[in-house]
Amino acid sequence: MSSLRKSPLPTLQSLSSSFSDLSTILQPLLSHNYEQLNAALQANSSNARKTEDELHGR
């Protein structure tokens, strides 16, 4: 039980640094221009509509 009485501060500090590392990694991805991805997804979905739907075609 003595481990529960330790200060949670070191754990919180390591979590905080992990989250800041994660946000540093994700920031370029999140700020990316999604027009190209959106166009690709729309083209893919229009192709999927031409063929028989996987779930409804059974």
MOPAC internal coordinates of N, CA, C and O (Angstrom, degrees):
PM7 1SCF
backbone

  N    0.0000 0     0.00 0     0.00 0    0    0    0
  C    1.4629 1     0.00 0     0.00 0    1    0    0
  C    1.5297 1   111.14 1     0.00 0    2    1    0
  O    1.2310 1   120.24 1   162.80 1    3    2    1
  N    1.3226 1   117.15 1   -17.20 1    3    2    1
  C    1.4574 1   118.87 1  -177.85 1    5    3    2
  C    1.5262 1   111.30 1   -65.47 1    6    5    3
  O    1.2310 1   120.43 1   152.12 1    7    6    5
  N    1.3440 1   116.79 1   -27.88 1    7    6    5
  C    1.4646 1   119.22 1  -179.84 1    9    7    6
  C    1.5276 1   110.85 1   -67.59 1   10    9    7
  O    1.2310 1   120.42 1   151.55 1   11   10    9
  N    1.3357 1   116.80 1   -28.45 1   11   10    9
  C    1.4579 1   119.86 1   178.95 1   13   11   10
  C    1.5236 1   111.51 1   -72.84 1   14   13   11
  O    1.2310 1   120.80 1   157.74 1   15   14   13
  N    1.3257 1   116.07 1   -22.26 1   15   14   13
  C    1.4585 1   119.29 1  -177.91 1   17   15   14
  C    1.5216 1   111.82 1   -86.72 1   18   17   15
  O    1.2310 1   120.07 1   173.19 1   19   18   17
  N    1.3119 1   117.46 1    -6.81 1   19   18   17
  C    1.4627 1   119.60 1   176.61 1   21   19   18
  C    1.5227 1   109.48 1   -66.07 1   22   21   19
  O    1.2310 1   121.61 1   -25.09 1   23   22   21
  N    1.2981 1   114.52 1   154.91 1   23   22   21
  C    1.4616 1   118.94 1   178.44 1   25   23   22
  C    1.5215 1   110.24 1   -66.92 1   26   25   23
  O    1.2310 1   120.13 1   -45.04 1   27   26   25
  N    1.3235 1   117.36 1   134.96 1   27   26   25
  C    1.4696 1   120.06 1   178.50 1   29   27   26
  C    1.5266 1   112.50 1   -77.63 1   30   29   27
  O    1.2310 1   120.48 1   179.94 1   31   30   29
  N    1.3342 1   116.70 1    -0.06 1   31   30   29
  C    1.4583 1   120.16 1  -174.62 1   33   31   30
  C    1.5310 1   114.00 1   -58.84 1   34   33   31
  O    1.2310 1   118.53 1   132.93 1   35   34   33
  N    1.3411 1   120.40 1   -47.07 1   35   34   33
  C    1.4728 1   118.21 1   178.81 1   37   35   34
  C    1.5252 1   112.65 1   -59.43 1   38   37   35
  O    1.2310 1   120.58 1   140.99 1   39   38   37
  N    1.3284 1   116.49 1   -39.01 1   39   38   37
  C    1.4609 1   119.96 1   178.45 1   41   39   38
  C    1.5193 1   110.45 1   -64.79 1   42   41   39
  O    1.2310 1   120.70 1   136.79 1   43   42   41
  N    1.3263 1   116.27 1   -43.21 1   43   42   41
  C    1.4611 1   120.09 1   179.37 1   45   43   42
  C    1.5196 1   111.26 1   -65.20 1   46   45   43
  O    1.2310 1   120.73 1   142.87 1   47   46   45
  N    1.3309 1   116.21 1   -37.13 1   47   46   45
  C    1.4614 1   118.79 1   179.36 1   49   47   46
  C    1.5209 1   110.94 1   -67.30 1   50   49   47
  O    1.2310 1   120.16 1   139.71 1   51   50   49
  N    1.3230 1   117.30 1   -40.29 1   51   50   49
  C    1.4623 1   119.19 1   179.32 1   53   51   50
  C    1.5221 1   110.69 1   -68.74 1   54   53   51
  O    1.2310 1   120.43 1   142.66 1   55   54   53
  N    1.3454 1   116.78 1   -37.34 1   55   54   53
  C    1.4605 1   119.51 1   175.64 1   57   55   54
  C    1.5231 1   110.83 1   -63.35 1   58   57   55
  O    1.2310 1   120.92 1   137.82 1   59   58   57
  N    1.3120 1   115.84 1   -42.18 1   59   58   57
  C    1.4583 1   120.38 1  -179.23 1   61   59   58
  C    1.5215 1   110.92 1   -62.44 1   62   61   59
  O    1.2310 1   120.40 1   137.31 1   63   62   61
  N    1.3310 1   116.84 1   -42.69 1   63   62   61
  C    1.4615 1   118.93 1   179.24 1   65   63   62
  C    1.5208 1   110.68 1   -68.03 1   66   65   63
  O    1.2310 1   120.28 1   145.76 1   67   66   65
  N    1.3379 1   117.07 1   -34.24 1   67   66   65
  C    1.4622 1   119.57 1   176.87 1   69   67   66
  C    1.5188 1   110.99 1   -63.87 1   70   69   67
  O    1.2310 1   120.69 1   137.81 1   71   70   69
  N    1.3386 1   116.29 1   -42.19 1   71   70   69
  C    1.4582 1   119.36 1   180.00 1   73   71   70
  C    1.5198 1   111.51 1   -67.98 1   74   73   71
  O    1.2310 1   120.37 1   142.87 1   75   74   73
  N    1.3334 1   116.90 1   -37.13 1   75   74   73
  C    1.4625 1   117.47 1   178.69 1   77   75   74
  C    1.5235 1   110.49 1   -69.11 1   78   77   75
  O    1.2310 1   120.14 1   144.78 1   79   78   77
  N    1.3489 1   117.33 1   -35.22 1   79   78   77
  C    1.4674 1   119.86 1   173.82 1   81   79   78
  C    1.5190 1   110.22 1   -62.56 1   82   81   79
  O    1.2310 1   120.76 1   136.26 1   83   82   81
  N    1.3230 1   116.15 1   -43.74 1   83   82   81
  C    1.4569 1   120.96 1  -178.60 1   85   83   82
  C    1.5270 1   110.90 1   -63.24 1   86   85   83
  O    1.2310 1   120.38 1   136.15 1   87   86   85
  N    1.3203 1   116.88 1   -43.85 1   87   86   85
  C    1.4654 1   119.13 1   179.92 1   89   87   86
  C    1.5237 1   110.79 1   -67.15 1   90   89   87
  O    1.2310 1   120.25 1   147.29 1   91   90   89
  N    1.3442 1   117.12 1   -32.71 1   91   90   89
  C    1.4627 1   119.87 1   176.13 1   93   91   90
  C    1.5186 1   110.51 1   -64.63 1   94   93   91
  O    1.2310 1   120.70 1   141.77 1   95   94   93
  N    1.3336 1   116.27 1   -38.23 1   95   94   93
  C    1.4673 1   120.66 1   178.96 1   97   95   94
  C    1.5248 1   110.34 1   -70.43 1   98   97   95
  O    1.2310 1   120.32 1   137.56 1   99   98   97
  N    1.3252 1   116.99 1   -42.44 1   99   98   97
  C    1.4605 1   120.72 1  -173.79 1  101   99   98
  C    1.5234 1   113.69 1   -79.13 1  102  101   99
  O    1.2310 1   119.85 1   157.22 1  103  102  101
  N    1.3223 1   117.89 1   -22.78 1  103  102  101
  C    1.4615 1   120.68 1  -173.75 1  105  103  102
  C    1.5254 1   113.22 1   -54.98 1  106  105  103
  O    1.2310 1   118.73 1   131.80 1  107  106  105
  N    1.3474 1   120.03 1   -48.20 1  107  106  105
  C    1.4686 1   118.19 1   178.52 1  109  107  106
  C    1.5228 1   112.63 1   -63.62 1  110  109  107
  O    1.2310 1   120.28 1   148.04 1  111  110  109
  N    1.3243 1   117.07 1   -31.96 1  111  110  109
  C    1.4592 1   119.78 1   179.26 1  113  111  110
  C    1.5212 1   110.86 1   -70.81 1  114  113  111
  O    1.2310 1   120.73 1   139.27 1  115  114  113
  N    1.3381 1   116.21 1   -40.73 1  115  114  113
  C    1.4567 1   120.12 1  -177.30 1  117  115  114
  C    1.5203 1   111.70 1   -72.34 1  118  117  115
  O    1.2310 1   120.24 1   149.34 1  119  118  117
  N    1.3318 1   117.14 1   -30.66 1  119  118  117
  C    1.4583 1   119.71 1  -178.77 1  121  119  118
  C    1.5206 1   111.51 1   -89.09 1  122  121  119
  O    1.2310 1   120.54 1  -176.88 1  123  122  121
  N    1.3234 1   116.56 1     3.12 1  123  122  121
  C    1.4590 1   121.12 1  -179.28 1  125  123  122
  C    1.5256 1   110.51 1   -65.14 1  126  125  123
  O    1.2310 1   120.97 1   -32.75 1  127  126  125
  N    1.3003 1   115.75 1   147.25 1  127  126  125
  C    1.4618 1   121.03 1   177.89 1  129  127  126
  C    1.5268 1   108.71 1   -75.45 1  130  129  127
  O    1.2310 1   120.40 1   -60.89 1  131  130  129
  N    1.3210 1   116.84 1   119.11 1  131  130  129
  C    1.4653 1   121.00 1  -172.32 1  133  131  130
  C    1.5266 1   113.37 1   -93.24 1  134  133  131
  O    1.2310 1   119.75 1  -173.17 1  135  134  133
  N    1.3352 1   118.09 1     6.83 1  135  134  133
  C    1.4644 1   119.04 1  -177.99 1  137  135  134
  C    1.5257 1   111.60 1   -61.47 1  138  137  135
  O    1.2310 1   120.74 1   138.26 1  139  138  137
  N    1.3418 1   116.19 1   -41.74 1  139  138  137
  C    1.4634 1   119.39 1  -177.80 1  141  139  138
  C    1.5258 1   110.79 1   -67.05 1  142  141  139
  O    1.2310 1   120.82 1   136.98 1  143  142  141
  N    1.3358 1   116.04 1   -43.02 1  143  142  141
  C    1.4603 1   120.14 1   178.64 1  145  143  142
  C    1.5256 1   110.70 1   -63.84 1  146  145  143
  O    1.2310 1   120.59 1   137.84 1  147  146  145
  N    1.3243 1   116.47 1   -42.16 1  147  146  145
  C    1.4571 1   121.00 1  -179.85 1  149  147  146
  C    1.5227 1   110.72 1   -62.69 1  150  149  147
  O    1.2310 1   120.54 1   137.41 1  151  150  149
  N    1.3310 1   116.58 1   -42.59 1  151  150  149
  C    1.4635 1   120.35 1   178.83 1  153  151  150
  C    1.5246 1   110.52 1   -63.10 1  154  153  151
  O    1.2310 1   120.74 1   139.49 1  155  154  153
  N    1.3332 1   116.20 1   -40.51 1  155  154  153
  C    1.4631 1   119.78 1   179.29 1  157  155  154
  C    1.5230 1   110.78 1   -65.21 1  158  157  155
  O    1.2310 1   120.35 1   139.16 1  159  158  157
  N    1.3266 1   116.94 1   -40.84 1  159  158  157
  C    1.4622 1   120.26 1   179.58 1  161  159  158
  C    1.5200 1   111.25 1   -66.83 1  162  161  159
  O    1.2310 1   120.34 1   140.40 1  163  162  161
  N    1.3270 1   116.95 1   -39.60 1  163  162  161
  C    1.4615 1   119.73 1   179.42 1  165  163  162
  C    1.5178 1   110.86 1   -66.59 1  166  165  163
  O    1.2310 1   120.31 1   140.62 1  167  166  165
  N    1.3408 1   117.02 1   -39.38 1  167  166  165
  C    1.4596 1   120.36 1   177.65 1  169  167  166
  C    1.5218 1   109.86 1   -64.04 1  170  169  167
  O    1.2310 1   120.71 1   139.83 1  171  170  169
  N    1.3205 1   116.25 1   -40.17 1  171  170  169
  C    1.4595 1   120.96 1  -179.69 1  173  171  170
  C    1.5248 1   110.62 1   -66.06 1  174  173  171
  O    1.2310 1   120.16 1   138.50 1  175  174  173
  N    1.3288 1   117.30 1   -41.50 1  175  174  173
  C    1.4642 1   119.46 1  -178.47 1  177  175  174
  C    1.5251 1   110.88 1   -70.02 1  178  177  175
  O    1.2310 1   119.72 1   146.66 1  179  178  177
  N    1.3360 1   118.14 1   -33.34 1  179  178  177
  C    1.4643 1   118.91 1   177.96 1  181  179  178
  C    1.5265 1   110.07 1   -69.66 1  182  181  179
  O    1.2310 1   119.97 1   146.15 1  183  182  181
  N    1.3327 1   117.67 1   -33.85 1  183  182  181
  C    1.4680 1   120.45 1   175.30 1  185  183  182
  C    1.5236 1   110.59 1   -67.10 1  186  185  183
  O    1.2310 1   120.62 1   143.05 1  187  186  185
  N    1.3155 1   116.41 1   -36.95 1  187  186  185
  C    1.4623 1   120.29 1  -178.62 1  189  187  186
  C    1.5266 1   110.63 1   -68.22 1  190  189  187
  O    1.2310 1   120.03 1   148.52 1  191  190  189
  N    1.3235 1   117.55 1   -31.48 1  191  190  189
  C    1.4655 1   120.11 1   179.98 1  193  191  190
  C    1.5266 1   111.47 1   -70.18 1  194  193  191
  O    1.2310 1   120.34 1   151.59 1  195  194  193
  N    1.3273 1   116.96 1   -28.41 1  195  194  193
  C    1.4655 1   119.62 1  -179.37 1  197  195  194
  C    1.5248 1   111.02 1   -70.19 1  198  197  195
  O    1.2310 1   120.90 1   144.05 1  199  198  197
  N    1.3166 1   115.89 1   -35.95 1  199  198  197
  C    1.4622 1   119.32 1   178.71 1  201  199  198
  C    1.5194 1   109.10 1   -88.01 1  202  201  199
  O    1.2310 1   120.68 1   -11.10 1  203  202  201
  N    1.3152 1   116.30 1   168.90 1  203  202  201
  C    1.4595 1   120.45 1  -178.75 1  205  203  202
  C    1.5227 1   110.24 1   -70.13 1  206  205  203
  O    1.2310 1   120.59 1   -43.95 1  207  206  205
  N    1.3050 1   116.48 1   136.05 1  207  206  205
  C    1.4522 1   121.06 1  -179.13 1  209  207  206
  C    1.5182 1   110.26 1   -64.59 1  210  209  207
  O    1.2310 1   120.86 1   -42.02 1  211  210  209
  N    1.3270 1   115.95 1   137.98 1  211  210  209
  C    1.4611 1   120.04 1  -174.01 1  213  211  210
  C    1.5216 1   112.19 1   -62.91 1  214  213  211
  O    1.2310 1   120.42 1   140.06 1  215  214  213
  N    1.3381 1   116.79 1   -39.94 1  215  214  213
  C    1.4617 1   119.17 1  -176.68 1  217  215  214
  C    1.5229 1   111.87 1   -83.00 1  218  217  215
  O    1.2310 1   120.25 1   138.42 1  219  218  217
  N    1.3287 1   117.12 1   -41.58 1  219  218  217
  C    1.4596 1   119.59 1  -175.98 1  221  219  218
  C    1.5186 1   112.71 1   -81.41 1  222  221  219
  O    1.2310 1   120.07 1   167.45 1  223  222  221
  N    1.3181 1   117.47 1   -12.55 1  223  222  221
  C    1.4558 1   120.29 1  -176.77 1  225  223  222
  C    1.5106 1   114.30 1   -83.02 1  226  225  223
  O    1.2310 1   120.17 1   177.94 1  227  226  225
  N    1.3141 1   117.28 1    -2.06 1  227  226  225
  C    1.4696 1   119.65 1  -176.61 1  229  227  226
  C    1.5105 1   112.10 1   -81.70 1  230  229  227
  O    1.2310 1   120.10 1   180.00 1  231  230  229

